[in-house]
Amino acid sequence: MPFREINSKMVEATLAPGQKLFSQRGAMLAYRGEVSFTPNIQGGQGGVASMIGRRVAGEATPLMTVEGAGTVMFGHGGHHIQVINLSGDTLYVEADRLLAFDGTLQQGTMFMGSQGGVMGMVRGQVTGQGLFTTTLKGHGAVAVMAHGGVIELPITPGRDVHVDPQAYVAHHGDVRNKLSTAVGWRDMVGRGSGEAFQLELSGNGAVYVQASEEKL
C-alpha cells in the first residue's frame, strides 16, 4: 500500500477492507472512514519470535495495528518522513525510526555484530543505536523518520559509501557494513574532536542518510 506524501512531515495511507498496516503509537494525526487502531502485541508479521527478539534487542518500539476502510494521516514529532518502497528486498532500519509500514511486510531483527564482527558491536555502542536492528522484507512501502531531510545514496560493487554513523538512517539490498576508524576525519571536516568513526557500506543496494547528526 503506497503512502502519499502530503508534505515533508506528513504522509497519508489509504486502507481497503482486508488490508492493514502497522504504525508507531502516537503517530496517527487524523483519519477519515471506518478505521480501527489496536495495540500490536504479536510483533507484526514476524509473530511472537519477532516480538521476543525486539524486546531482547531493546527494539520494542510500541506499534499499533491499523485496519478498516478509509484514509489515515501519519506524522510524529515534526520529523522529516521518507517513504521507501521495497520490491522483495530487505530494509534494515532502527525501530524508533519506523513511522508506519505495510502489514504485508515480514518483520524481524538482526544482530548487527554479524555484519562486521566486533566492530559491528562497537558501532552500536558508539552511535547509541541498538546492537540489533529491525528488518522489513517483501513488497510494500515503509515510512521512516529522520532529521533535516534524507538523501538516498546508491551502493554498487567497487564503489563503497562511507557515512557518519550519526547520520545513518537505513539501508537496503545486499549490503555489508562495518565500522572503521579514521583519526582526524571529523577534525578535517570541522565536526567534533578525538577519534572518528565511519560506517563503511559495500555491496549492491542503497543507504539513506539524514542531514543531521541528531538522534530521534
Secondary structure, 3 states (H helix, E strand, C coil): CCEEEEECCEEEEEECCCCEEEEECCCEEEEEEEEEEEECCCCHHHHHHHHHHHHHHCCCCCEEEEEEEEEEEECCCCCEEEEEEEEEEEEEECHHHEEEEECCCEEEEEEHHHCCHHHHHHHHHHHCCCCEEEEEEEEEEEEEEECCCEEEEEEECCECEEECHHHEEEEEEEEEEEEEECCCHHHHHCCCCCCCEEEEEEEEEEEEEECCCCCC
